[in-house]
Amino acid sequence: MSQPVILALILLALAPGASVDESRLDKVEVAQLTVHQRIIIRIPRLPFTSREPIQDQQSVSWSEKKGPKCVAMSDLVGAAISAPDSIDLMIEDGSRVRARLNDDCPPLDYYSGYYLKPTQDGMVCADRDAIRSRSGGSCRIKEFKRLVAKTRR
């Protein structure tokens, strides 16, 4: 019999109103059961289609500016692959941040979204955190770049 089952039987025997045969309890070994929980935050990859007309999408290019050291996880609403070494993160306020990944990162396989492991401070930070794929790959974030839209004419 497994230890959790034995523990459950002991607890049932000790329930109020239950009769207890103390000689049987002397032969019982008590065990402790610990349950570990893992929480993962999923960032959906944005589809290739958008509400914006195609000509508007083609007329916008992104220029990189100095970015923050950290971004609040609760502000992230989506992501898109921008290059083999970077992922663009969409922020709740409509802004974008490019997460540049380490050079030794394997080719990205983030076909259906990305995962971030929650941190104590609720932030995802460069030189500390990693972006994970569903297939188990993991790439450390080297730096963030703030993206500014430039309209082409």
C-alpha positions in Angstrom: 0.0 0.0 0.0 1.4 3.5 -0.9 2.2 6.0 1.8 -0.5 8.5 0.9 -3.1 5.8 1.1 -1.9 4.8 4.6 -1.9 8.4 5.7 -5.5 8.8 4.5 -6.5 5.7 6.4 -4.9 7.0 9.6 -6.7 10.4 9.2 -10.0 8.6 8.7 -9.4 6.5 11.7 -8.7 9.6 13.8 -11.8 11.4 12.6 -14.3 12.4 15.3 -16.7 9.5 16.2 -14.4 6.8 14.7 -13.4 3.9 16.9 -9.6 3.6 17.1 -7.7 0.4 17.8 -4.5 1.9 19.3 -2.6 -1.4 19.0 -3.0 -1.1 15.2 -1.7 2.4 15.1 1.6 1.4 16.7 2.5 -0.6 13.6 1.7 2.2 11.2 4.4 4.3 9.6 3.4 7.9 9.0 4.7 9.7 5.9 4.6 13.3 4.6 3.2 14.2 1.2 4.5 17.4 -0.5 2.8 18.8 -3.6 4.9 21.0 -5.9 3.2 23.4 -8.3 4.6 25.0 -11.4 3.2 28.2 -12.8 4.0 29.3 -16.4 2.9 32.4 -18.1 2.0 31.9 -21.8 2.5 34.8 -24.2 0.5 34.1 -27.4 2.2 34.6 -30.7 0.2 37.0 -32.8 -1.3 35.7 -36.0 0.0 37.0 -39.4 -3.3 38.6 -40.1 -4.3 41.8 -38.4 -7.1 44.3 -38.3 -4.8 46.9 -40.0 -4.9 47.1 -43.8 -2.0 45.4 -45.5 -0.8 48.7 -47.0 -0.6 50.2 -43.4 1.4 47.3 -42.2 3.9 47.6 -45.1 4.3 51.4 -44.5 5.5 51.0 -40.9 9.0 50.0 -40.0 10.4 49.8 -36.5 13.5 51.6 -35.3 15.3 50.4 -32.1 16.0 52.8 -29.3 17.5 52.2 -25.8 15.2 49.9 -24.0 14.3 49.1 -20.4 16.2 46.7 -18.2 12.9 45.0 -17.2 9.3 44.8 -18.4 6.3 43.9 -16.1 4.9 40.5 -17.0 1.4 41.6 -16.4 1.7 44.2 -19.2 2.6 41.7 -21.9 -0.3 40.9 -24.3 1.4 39.2 -27.3 4.6 38.5 -29.2 5.9 38.0 -32.7 9.1 36.6 -34.1 11.1 39.4 -35.6 14.4 37.7 -36.4 16.2 34.4 -35.4 17.8 36.2 -32.5 14.9 38.3 -31.3 11.2 38.4 -30.3 9.0 41.5 -30.3 6.8 41.8 -27.2 3.6 43.8 -27.4 2.8 45.8 -24.3 -0.7 46.5 -23.0 -0.4 50.2 -23.8 0.3 49.6 -27.5 4.0 50.0 -27.4 6.5 47.3 -28.4 9.8 46.0 -26.9 12.3 43.8 -28.8 13.8 41.1 -26.7 17.3 40.3 -28.1 18.3 36.8 -27.3 21.8 35.4 -26.6 24.0 34.5 -29.5 24.2 30.9 -28.5 20.4 30.5 -28.7 19.3 27.6 -30.9 17.0 28.4 -33.8 13.6 29.5 -32.5 10.7 27.0 -32.5 8.1 29.3 -31.0 5.3 28.3 -33.4 2.4 28.6 -31.0 3.5 31.0 -28.3 6.1 31.6 -25.7 6.4 30.9 -22.0 7.9 32.9 -19.2 8.6 31.5 -15.8 7.1 33.9 -13.1 9.5 35.7 -10.9 9.2 37.0 -7.4 9.1 40.7 -8.6 6.7 40.1 -11.5 9.2 41.4 -14.0 11.0 39.9 -17.0 14.5 41.2 -17.1 17.4 41.2 -19.5 20.5 39.3 -18.4 18.3 37.3 -15.9 15.3 35.7 -17.5 14.7 33.4 -20.5 11.9 32.9 -23.0 10.8 29.2 -23.4 9.2 27.4 -26.3 6.6 24.6 -26.0 9.2 22.1 -27.3 11.3 22.8 -24.2 13.9 25.2 -25.8 15.0 28.1 -23.7 16.8 31.3 -24.8 18.1 33.9 -22.3 17.2 37.5 -22.9 20.4 39.5 -23.6 18.7 43.0 -23.8 15.5 44.9 -24.5 15.2 47.5 -27.2 12.2 49.9 -27.3 10.6 50.0 -30.8 9.5 53.2 -32.3 7.3 53.1 -35.5 8.6 54.9 -38.5 6.2 55.6 -41.3 7.5 55.0 -44.9 6.1 56.9 -47.7 
